[in-house]
Amino acid sequence: MLNLQKISAITLDLDDTLWPIWPTIERAEQALQSYLLGHAPRASALFADPAARLALRHEVMAAQPELLHQLSNLRLAQIRLGLLRSGEDSALAEPAFEVFFDERNRVTLFDDALPALAFLSARFPLVALSNGNADLARVGLAGYFKAGLSAQVFGVGKPDRRIFEAAAQAAGVPPDEVLHIGDDAELDVLAALACGMQTAWVNREDKLWPHAQEPHETVRSLAELTALF
C-alpha cells in the first residue's frame, strides 16, 4: 500500500497514462500521408506501405543508433530518407515532420486525466517522465507540471535509473519521497521501484500483474488513484 505521508512529489508517465498513444500516432501518420500526397506523391506511395515505413525506420536506426531515444529526430530522418529514396525534394522533410508532430500533440485525453492533474498538481510538484516525444506546451498541459523529462531531451529513457533520479531532482526531493505513476509494468513500475520510489500502476485494461515484485498500488483509473488521497 502507498505511504501517503511520505509522498512529497509525483512523477507521471504520459503516453497511455494520460491519453491513448496509438490512436494519436495513427492520426499523425494519416496527416503526414495527406501532406506527402499533396507535395511529394512518390514518397506518399512509399509511406503508404507500413512495411516500407518500418524498413526506413530500421535503416535510419542502424545508421544512427544515437537516435534510439530521440524520436523526433528519428522520425525526421525517416521522412528525409523516404523523400530521397522516392526522388522527391528532401527539403520537404522539415515541414512534413511538423505536420506529423502537430497531430502527434493533438491528443485525446482520458476522461480522468484533467481532474487528476488538477487535483495532484494542487498538492504536489508534478514532473512528467516519458520515453515519448510529446510536447507538454503543445498538448496544453504544461501548466500542471513543474518540469518535464523525456528520453528525447535527456538522452536515456526508462527504465534507466538516471532519468528517474533526474526527475526526482527536478521535483526537488529524494527518490524515496516520489510517487511514480505509469501504465507500463517494466518501464514505469519496476524501474521506479528499483530507484526506491513508491509506484502506482495504472491498469486501465485490467491486465494481470506479471512480476514477483509488485507496485505499491494498482488502479484502473486516475480517478481511483486520486480517491486514495
FENCORCOR-V471351 format. One record per run of one state. SS is the DSSP state (h for helix, s for strand, l for the rest). FROM is the first residue (numbers start at 1). LEN is the number of residues. If there is no record, write none. Layout:
BEGIN
SS:FROM:LEN ; SS:FROM:LEN
END
This chain:
BEGIN
l:1:3 ; h:4:3 ; l:7:2 ; s:9:4 ; l:13:2 ; s:15:1 ; l:16:3 ; s:19:1 ; l:20:1 ; h:21:19 ; l:40:1 ; h:41:7 ; l:48:2 ; h:50:14 ; l:64:1 ; h:65:3 ; l:68:3 ; h:71:15 ; l:86:6 ; h:92:13 ; l:105:4 ; s:109:1 ; l:110:3 ; h:113:9 ; l:122:3 ; s:125:6 ; l:131:5 ; h:136:4 ; l:140:2 ; h:142:3 ; l:145:2 ; s:147:4 ; h:151:4 ; l:155:6 ; h:161:11 ; l:172:3 ; h:175:3 ; s:178:5 ; l:183:2 ; h:185:10 ; l:195:3 ; s:198:5 ; l:203:14 ; s:217:3 ; l:220:2 ; h:222:5 ; l:227:3
END
